[in-house]
Amino acid sequence: MTQLQKNIETLKEIKEQCSKDDWNYYNASAISESLFEKTQNILEEIPEEYQPGFIAPCGKGVVQLEYESKNCYLEFEIWPNHIDGYVSMSNFSDENLLGFTTSDIVRYVKEFFV
């Protein structure tokens, strides 16, 4: 099974668990059907070698794609109308990145793993 196939399966599991309000028992917002579709479309556009290693729901009603390497952590939050990013480096520098597109994700992930 490819990483993309694993990620699509994970996304389906998240959809089953998080389609109703309060899915985490801490007043989490439901994640909409359209956001799951958007996230799947994004995953399908990301080349296999740059697929995220971890996908998780967030209590604010978004889906998070996560990447980790030795000294860095990179995440993207998929919102209904935009994509945000966050980078944390081992030297404790953090950066919030706003207004991403799918091609930006691929470019940023390529740089991340160089």
Chimera marker file (.cmm) of the C-alpha trace (Angstrom):
<marker_set name="trace">
<marker id="1" x="0.000" y="0.000" z="0.000" r="1" g="1" b="0" radius="0.5"/>
<marker id="2" x="1.381" y="3.410" z="-0.931" r="1" g="1" b="0" radius="0.5"/>
<marker id="3" x="1.570" y="6.325" z="1.500" r="1" g="1" b="0" radius="0.5"/>
<marker id="4" x="-1.165" y="8.080" z="-0.485" r="1" g="1" b="0" radius="0.5"/>
<marker id="5" x="-3.453" y="5.056" z="-0.076" r="1" g="1" b="0" radius="0.5"/>
<marker id="6" x="-2.684" y="4.953" z="3.654" r="1" g="1" b="0" radius="0.5"/>
<marker id="7" x="-3.428" y="8.666" z="3.939" r="1" g="1" b="0" radius="0.5"/>
<marker id="8" x="-6.748" y="8.306" z="2.101" r="1" g="1" b="0" radius="0.5"/>
<marker id="9" x="-7.704" y="5.455" z="4.453" r="1" g="1" b="0" radius="0.5"/>
<marker id="10" x="-6.734" y="7.561" z="7.476" r="1" g="1" b="0" radius="0.5"/>
<marker id="11" x="-8.795" y="10.437" z="6.116" r="1" g="1" b="0" radius="0.5"/>
<marker id="12" x="-11.808" y="8.111" z="5.785" r="1" g="1" b="0" radius="0.5"/>
<marker id="13" x="-11.380" y="7.008" z="9.407" r="1" g="1" b="0" radius="0.5"/>
<marker id="14" x="-11.145" y="10.627" z="10.548" r="1" g="1" b="0" radius="0.5"/>
<marker id="15" x="-14.299" y="11.411" z="8.564" r="1" g="1" b="0" radius="0.5"/>
<marker id="16" x="-16.207" y="8.648" z="10.366" r="1" g="1" b="0" radius="0.5"/>
<marker id="17" x="-15.096" y="9.947" z="13.765" r="1" g="1" b="0" radius="0.5"/>
<marker id="18" x="-15.252" y="13.707" z="13.257" r="1" g="1" b="0" radius="0.5"/>
<marker id="19" x="-18.363" y="14.466" z="11.220" r="1" g="1" b="0" radius="0.5"/>
<marker id="20" x="-20.396" y="15.576" z="14.247" r="1" g="1" b="0" radius="0.5"/>
<marker id="21" x="-19.865" y="18.391" z="16.746" r="1" g="1" b="0" radius="0.5"/>
<marker id="22" x="-18.126" y="17.459" z="20.004" r="1" g="1" b="0" radius="0.5"/>
<marker id="23" x="-16.356" y="14.458" z="18.411" r="1" g="1" b="0" radius="0.5"/>
<marker id="24" x="-13.456" y="14.873" z="20.858" r="1" g="1" b="0" radius="0.5"/>
<marker id="25" x="-15.715" y="15.505" z="23.899" r="1" g="1" b="0" radius="0.5"/>
<marker id="26" x="-14.192" y="19.005" z="24.227" r="1" g="1" b="0" radius="0.5"/>
<marker id="27" x="-16.658" y="20.916" z="22.036" r="1" g="1" b="0" radius="0.5"/>
<marker id="28" x="-14.778" y="20.277" z="18.803" r="1" g="1" b="0" radius="0.5"/>
<marker id="29" x="-16.430" y="21.528" z="15.649" r="1" g="1" b="0" radius="0.5"/>
<marker id="30" x="-17.557" y="18.927" z="13.131" r="1" g="1" b="0" radius="0.5"/>
<marker id="31" x="-15.378" y="18.633" z="10.066" r="1" g="1" b="0" radius="0.5"/>
<marker id="32" x="-17.447" y="19.201" z="6.960" r="1" g="1" b="0" radius="0.5"/>
<marker id="33" x="-17.840" y="16.812" z="4.051" r="1" g="1" b="0" radius="0.5"/>
<marker id="34" x="-16.483" y="19.474" z="1.693" r="1" g="1" b="0" radius="0.5"/>
<marker id="35" x="-13.331" y="19.833" z="3.800" r="1" g="1" b="0" radius="0.5"/>
<marker id="36" x="-12.725" y="16.087" z="3.594" r="1" g="1" b="0" radius="0.5"/>
<marker id="37" x="-13.122" y="16.275" z="-0.175" r="1" g="1" b="0" radius="0.5"/>
<marker id="38" x="-10.744" y="19.245" z="-0.354" r="1" g="1" b="0" radius="0.5"/>
<marker id="39" x="-8.175" y="17.428" z="1.791" r="1" g="1" b="0" radius="0.5"/>
<marker id="40" x="-8.385" y="14.294" z="-0.345" r="1" g="1" b="0" radius="0.5"/>
<marker id="41" x="-7.914" y="16.388" z="-3.496" r="1" g="1" b="0" radius="0.5"/>
<marker id="42" x="-4.850" y="18.013" z="-1.948" r="1" g="1" b="0" radius="0.5"/>
<marker id="43" x="-3.409" y="14.624" z="-0.959" r="1" g="1" b="0" radius="0.5"/>
<marker id="44" x="-3.946" y="13.333" z="-4.484" r="1" g="1" b="0" radius="0.5"/>
<marker id="45" x="-1.984" y="16.300" z="-5.869" r="1" g="1" b="0" radius="0.5"/>
<marker id="46" x="1.015" y="15.728" z="-3.597" r="1" g="1" b="0" radius="0.5"/>
<marker id="47" x="3.607" y="13.382" z="-5.157" r="1" g="1" b="0" radius="0.5"/>
<marker id="48" x="4.086" y="10.068" z="-3.344" r="1" g="1" b="0" radius="0.5"/>
<marker id="49" x="7.529" y="10.983" z="-2.007" r="1" g="1" b="0" radius="0.5"/>
<marker id="50" x="6.091" y="14.107" z="-0.349" r="1" g="1" b="0" radius="0.5"/>
<marker id="51" x="3.002" y="12.601" z="1.243" r="1" g="1" b="0" radius="0.5"/>
<marker id="52" x="2.550" y="13.549" z="4.910" r="1" g="1" b="0" radius="0.5"/>
<marker id="53" x="3.565" y="10.996" z="7.493" r="1" g="1" b="0" radius="0.5"/>
<marker id="54" x="0.683" y="11.841" z="9.785" r="1" g="1" b="0" radius="0.5"/>
<marker id="55" x="-2.841" y="13.227" z="9.329" r="1" g="1" b="0" radius="0.5"/>
<marker id="56" x="-4.980" y="14.363" z="12.246" r="1" g="1" b="0" radius="0.5"/>
<marker id="57" x="-8.241" y="16.161" z="12.911" r="1" g="1" b="0" radius="0.5"/>
<marker id="58" x="-8.188" y="19.401" z="14.903" r="1" g="1" b="0" radius="0.5"/>
<marker id="59" x="-10.828" y="20.552" z="17.335" r="1" g="1" b="0" radius="0.5"/>
<marker id="60" x="-11.296" y="23.752" z="15.349" r="1" g="1" b="0" radius="0.5"/>
<marker id="61" x="-12.853" y="21.788" z="12.479" r="1" g="1" b="0" radius="0.5"/>
<marker id="62" x="-9.821" y="21.409" z="10.234" r="1" g="1" b="0" radius="0.5"/>
<marker id="63" x="-7.525" y="18.611" z="9.068" r="1" g="1" b="0" radius="0.5"/>
<marker id="64" x="-3.807" y="18.781" z="9.752" r="1" g="1" b="0" radius="0.5"/>
<marker id="65" x="-1.047" y="17.287" z="7.578" r="1" g="1" b="0" radius="0.5"/>
<marker id="66" x="2.202" y="16.748" z="9.492" r="1" g="1" b="0" radius="0.5"/>
<marker id="67" x="5.824" y="16.166" z="8.547" r="1" g="1" b="0" radius="0.5"/>
<marker id="68" x="8.806" y="15.519" z="10.795" r="1" g="1" b="0" radius="0.5"/>
<marker id="69" x="12.516" y="15.266" z="10.183" r="1" g="1" b="0" radius="0.5"/>
<marker id="70" x="15.499" y="15.237" z="12.533" r="1" g="1" b="0" radius="0.5"/>
<marker id="71" x="15.415" y="18.896" z="13.476" r="1" g="1" b="0" radius="0.5"/>
<marker id="72" x="12.147" y="20.199" z="12.092" r="1" g="1" b="0" radius="0.5"/>
<marker id="73" x="8.410" y="19.902" z="12.373" r="1" g="1" b="0" radius="0.5"/>
<marker id="74" x="6.155" y="21.084" z="9.567" r="1" g="1" b="0" radius="0.5"/>
<marker id="75" x="2.370" y="21.131" z="9.517" r="1" g="1" b="0" radius="0.5"/>
<marker id="76" x="-0.386" y="22.383" z="7.268" r="1" g="1" b="0" radius="0.5"/>
<marker id="77" x="-3.927" y="23.043" z="8.422" r="1" g="1" b="0" radius="0.5"/>
<marker id="78" x="-6.549" y="22.564" z="5.743" r="1" g="1" b="0" radius="0.5"/>
<marker id="79" x="-9.395" y="25.053" z="6.261" r="1" g="1" b="0" radius="0.5"/>
<marker id="80" x="-12.500" y="25.409" z="4.079" r="1" g="1" b="0" radius="0.5"/>
<marker id="81" x="-11.184" y="28.554" z="2.379" r="1" g="1" b="0" radius="0.5"/>
<marker id="82" x="-7.419" y="28.486" z="2.888" r="1" g="1" b="0" radius="0.5"/>
<marker id="83" x="-4.368" y="26.488" z="4.005" r="1" g="1" b="0" radius="0.5"/>
<marker id="84" x="-2.098" y="27.615" z="6.848" r="1" g="1" b="0" radius="0.5"/>
<marker id="85" x="1.324" y="26.263" z="7.701" r="1" g="1" b="0" radius="0.5"/>
<marker id="86" x="3.568" y="26.114" z="10.723" r="1" g="1" b="0" radius="0.5"/>
<marker id="87" x="7.278" y="25.325" z="10.950" r="1" g="1" b="0" radius="0.5"/>
<marker id="88" x="9.246" y="24.614" z="14.105" r="1" g="1" b="0" radius="0.5"/>
<marker id="89" x="13.031" y="24.264" z="13.931" r="1" g="1" b="0" radius="0.5"/>
<marker id="90" x="15.395" y="22.692" z="16.445" r="1" g="1" b="0" radius="0.5"/>
<marker id="91" x="16.864" y="26.109" z="17.197" r="1" g="1" b="0" radius="0.5"/>
<marker id="92" x="13.451" y="27.009" z="18.659" r="1" g="1" b="0" radius="0.5"/>
<marker id="93" x="12.517" y="29.294" z="15.800" r="1" g="1" b="0" radius="0.5"/>
<marker id="94" x="8.877" y="29.018" z="14.869" r="1" g="1" b="0" radius="0.5"/>
<marker id="95" x="7.117" y="30.482" z="11.880" r="1" g="1" b="0" radius="0.5"/>
<marker id="96" x="3.442" y="30.669" z="11.006" r="1" g="1" b="0" radius="0.5"/>
<marker id="97" x="2.788" y="30.587" z="7.294" r="1" g="1" b="0" radius="0.5"/>
<marker id="98" x="-0.478" y="31.779" z="5.851" r="1" g="1" b="0" radius="0.5"/>
<marker id="99" x="-2.210" y="31.506" z="2.510" r="1" g="1" b="0" radius="0.5"/>
<marker id="100" x="-0.797" y="28.272" z="1.080" r="1" g="1" b="0" radius="0.5"/>
<marker id="101" x="-1.848" y="26.461" z="-2.082" r="1" g="1" b="0" radius="0.5"/>
<marker id="102" x="-1.249" y="22.783" z="-2.868" r="1" g="1" b="0" radius="0.5"/>
<marker id="103" x="1.753" y="23.680" z="-5.027" r="1" g="1" b="0" radius="0.5"/>
<marker id="104" x="3.155" y="25.704" z="-2.105" r="1" g="1" b="0" radius="0.5"/>
<marker id="105" x="2.840" y="22.618" z="0.108" r="1" g="1" b="0" radius="0.5"/>
<marker id="106" x="4.797" y="20.510" z="-2.379" r="1" g="1" b="0" radius="0.5"/>
<marker id="107" x="7.479" y="23.200" z="-2.765" r="1" g="1" b="0" radius="0.5"/>
<marker id="108" x="7.796" y="23.682" z="0.982" r="1" g="1" b="0" radius="0.5"/>
<marker id="109" x="7.951" y="19.944" z="1.689" r="1" g="1" b="0" radius="0.5"/>
<marker id="110" x="10.662" y="19.493" z="-0.965" r="1" g="1" b="0" radius="0.5"/>
<marker id="111" x="12.729" y="22.196" z="0.761" r="1" g="1" b="0" radius="0.5"/>
<marker id="112" x="11.987" y="20.665" z="4.150" r="1" g="1" b="0" radius="0.5"/>
<marker id="113" x="13.493" y="17.295" z="3.205" r="1" g="1" b="0" radius="0.5"/>
<marker id="114" x="16.598" y="18.647" z="1.444" r="1" g="1" b="0" radius="0.5"/>
<link id1="1" id2="2" r="1" g="1" b="0" radius="0.2"/>
<link id1="2" id2="3" r="1" g="1" b="0" radius="0.2"/>
<link id1="3" id2="4" r="1" g="1" b="0" radius="0.2"/>
<link id1="4" id2="5" r="1" g="1" b="0" radius="0.2"/>
<link id1="5" id2="6" r="1" g="1" b="0" radius="0.2"/>
<link id1="6" id2="7" r="1" g="1" b="0" radius="0.2"/>
<link id1="7" id2="8" r="1" g="1" b="0" radius="0.2"/>
<link id1="8" id2="9" r="1" g="1" b="0" radius="0.2"/>
<link id1="9" id2="10" r="1" g="1" b="0" radius="0.2"/>
<link id1="10" id2="11" r="1" g="1" b="0" radius="0.2"/>
<link id1="11" id2="12" r="1" g="1" b="0" radius="0.2"/>
<link id1="12" id2="13" r="1" g="1" b="0" radius="0.2"/>
<link id1="13" id2="14" r="1" g="1" b="0" radius="0.2"/>
<link id1="14" id2="15" r="1" g="1" b="0" radius="0.2"/>
<link id1="15" id2="16" r="1" g="1" b="0" radius="0.2"/>
<link id1="16" id2="17" r="1" g="1" b="0" radius="0.2"/>
<link id1="17" id2="18" r="1" g="1" b="0" radius="0.2"/>
<link id1="18" id2="19" r="1" g="1" b="0" radius="0.2"/>
<link id1="19" id2="20" r="1" g="1" b="0" radius="0.2"/>
<link id1="20" id2="21" r="1" g="1" b="0" radius="0.2"/>
<link id1="21" id2="22" r="1" g="1" b="0" radius="0.2"/>
<link id1="22" id2="23" r="1" g="1" b="0" radius="0.2"/>
<link id1="23" id2="24" r="1" g="1" b="0" radius="0.2"/>
<link id1="24" id2="25" r="1" g="1" b="0" radius="0.2"/>
<link id1="25" id2="26" r="1" g="1" b="0" radius="0.2"/>
<link id1="26" id2="27" r="1" g="1" b="0" radius="0.2"/>
<link id1="27" id2="28" r="1" g="1" b="0" radius="0.2"/>
<link id1="28" id2="29" r="1" g="1" b="0" radius="0.2"/>
<link id1="29" id2="30" r="1" g="1" b="0" radius="0.2"/>
<link id1="30" id2="31" r="1" g="1" b="0" radius="0.2"/>
<link id1="31" id2="32" r="1" g="1" b="0" radius="0.2"/>
<link id1="32" id2="33" r="1" g="1" b="0" radius="0.2"/>
<link id1="33" id2="34" r="1" g="1" b="0" radius="0.2"/>
<link id1="34" id2="35" r="1" g="1" b="0" radius="0.2"/>
<link id1="35" id2="36" r="1" g="1" b="0" radius="0.2"/>
<link id1="36" id2="37" r="1" g="1" b="0" radius="0.2"/>
<link id1="37" id2="38" r="1" g="1" b="0" radius="0.2"/>
<link id1="38" id2="39" r="1" g="1" b="0" radius="0.2"/>
<link id1="39" id2="40" r="1" g="1" b="0" radius="0.2"/>
<link id1="40" id2="41" r="1" g="1" b="0" radius="0.2"/>
<link id1="41" id2="42" r="1" g="1" b="0" radius="0.2"/>
<link id1="42" id2="43" r="1" g="1" b="0" radius="0.2"/>
<link id1="43" id2="44" r="1" g="1" b="0" radius="0.2"/>
<link id1="44" id2="45" r="1" g="1" b="0" radius="0.2"/>
<link id1="45" id2="46" r="1" g="1" b="0" radius="0.2"/>
<link id1="46" id2="47" r="1" g="1" b="0" radius="0.2"/>
<link id1="47" id2="48" r="1" g="1" b="0" radius="0.2"/>
<link id1="48" id2="49" r="1" g="1" b="0" radius="0.2"/>
<link id1="49" id2="50" r="1" g="1" b="0" radius="0.2"/>
<link id1="50" id2="51" r="1" g="1" b="0" radius="0.2"/>
<link id1="51" id2="52" r="1" g="1" b="0" radius="0.2"/>
<link id1="52" id2="53" r="1" g="1" b="0" radius="0.2"/>
<link id1="53" id2="54" r="1" g="1" b="0" radius="0.2"/>
<link id1="54" id2="55" r="1" g="1" b="0" radius="0.2"/>
<link id1="55" id2="56" r="1" g="1" b="0" radius="0.2"/>
<link id1="56" id2="57" r="1" g="1" b="0" radius="0.2"/>
<link id1="57" id2="58" r="1" g="1" b="0" radius="0.2"/>
<link id1="58" id2="59" r="1" g="1" b="0" radius="0.2"/>
<link id1="59" id2="60" r="1" g="1" b="0" radius="0.2"/>
<link id1="60" id2="61" r="1" g="1" b="0" radius="0.2"/>
<link id1="61" id2="62" r="1" g="1" b="0" radius="0.2"/>
<link id1="62" id2="63" r="1" g="1" b="0" radius="0.2"/>
<link id1="63" id2="64" r="1" g="1" b="0" radius="0.2"/>
<link id1="64" id2="65" r="1" g="1" b="0" radius="0.2"/>
<link id1="65" id2="66" r="1" g="1" b="0" radius="0.2"/>
<link id1="66" id2="67" r="1" g="1" b="0" radius="0.2"/>
<link id1="67" id2="68" r="1" g="1" b="0" radius="0.2"/>
<link id1="68" id2="69" r="1" g="1" b="0" radius="0.2"/>
<link id1="69" id2="70" r="1" g="1" b="0" radius="0.2"/>
<link id1="70" id2="71" r="1" g="1" b="0" radius="0.2"/>
<link id1="71" id2="72" r="1" g="1" b="0" radius="0.2"/>
<link id1="72" id2="73" r="1" g="1" b="0" radius="0.2"/>
<link id1="73" id2="74" r="1" g="1" b="0" radius="0.2"/>
<link id1="74" id2="75" r="1" g="1" b="0" radius="0.2"/>
<link id1="75" id2="76" r="1" g="1" b="0" radius="0.2"/>
<link id1="76" id2="77" r="1" g="1" b="0" radius="0.2"/>
<link id1="77" id2="78" r="1" g="1" b="0" radius="0.2"/>
<link id1="78" id2="79" r="1" g="1" b="0" radius="0.2"/>
<link id1="79" id2="80" r="1" g="1" b="0" radius="0.2"/>
<link id1="80" id2="81" r="1" g="1" b="0" radius="0.2"/>
<link id1="81" id2="82" r="1" g="1" b="0" radius="0.2"/>
<link id1="82" id2="83" r="1" g="1" b="0" radius="0.2"/>
<link id1="83" id2="84" r="1" g="1" b="0" radius="0.2"/>
<link id1="84" id2="85" r="1" g="1" b="0" radius="0.2"/>
<link id1="85" id2="86" r="1" g="1" b="0" radius="0.2"/>
<link id1="86" id2="87" r="1" g="1" b="0" radius="0.2"/>
<link id1="87" id2="88" r="1" g="1" b="0" radius="0.2"/>
<link id1="88" id2="89" r="1" g="1" b="0" radius="0.2"/>
<link id1="89" id2="90" r="1" g="1" b="0" radius="0.2"/>
<link id1="90" id2="91" r="1" g="1" b="0" radius="0.2"/>
<link id1="91" id2="92" r="1" g="1" b="0" radius="0.2"/>
<link id1="92" id2="93" r="1" g="1" b="0" radius="0.2"/>
<link id1="93" id2="94" r="1" g="1" b="0" radius="0.2"/>
<link id1="94" id2="95" r="1" g="1" b="0" radius="0.2"/>
<link id1="95" id2="96" r="1" g="1" b="0" radius="0.2"/>
<link id1="96" id2="97" r="1" g="1" b="0" radius="0.2"/>
<link id1="97" id2="98" r="1" g="1" b="0" radius="0.2"/>
<link id1="98" id2="99" r="1" g="1" b="0" radius="0.2"/>
<link id1="99" id2="100" r="1" g="1" b="0" radius="0.2"/>
<link id1="100" id2="101" r="1" g="1" b="0" radius="0.2"/>
<link id1="101" id2="102" r="1" g="1" b="0" radius="0.2"/>
<link id1="102" id2="103" r="1" g="1" b="0" radius="0.2"/>
<link id1="103" id2="104" r="1" g="1" b="0" radius="0.2"/>
<link id1="104" id2="105" r="1" g="1" b="0" radius="0.2"/>
<link id1="105" id2="106" r="1" g="1" b="0" radius="0.2"/>
<link id1="106" id2="107" r="1" g="1" b="0" radius="0.2"/>
<link id1="107" id2="108" r="1" g="1" b="0" radius="0.2"/>
<link id1="108" id2="109" r="1" g="1" b="0" radius="0.2"/>
<link id1="109" id2="110" r="1" g="1" b="0" radius="0.2"/>
<link id1="110" id2="111" r="1" g="1" b="0" radius="0.2"/>
<link id1="111" id2="112" r="1" g="1" b="0" radius="0.2"/>
<link id1="112" id2="113" r="1" g="1" b="0" radius="0.2"/>
<link id1="113" id2="114" r="1" g="1" b="0" radius="0.2"/>
</marker_set>
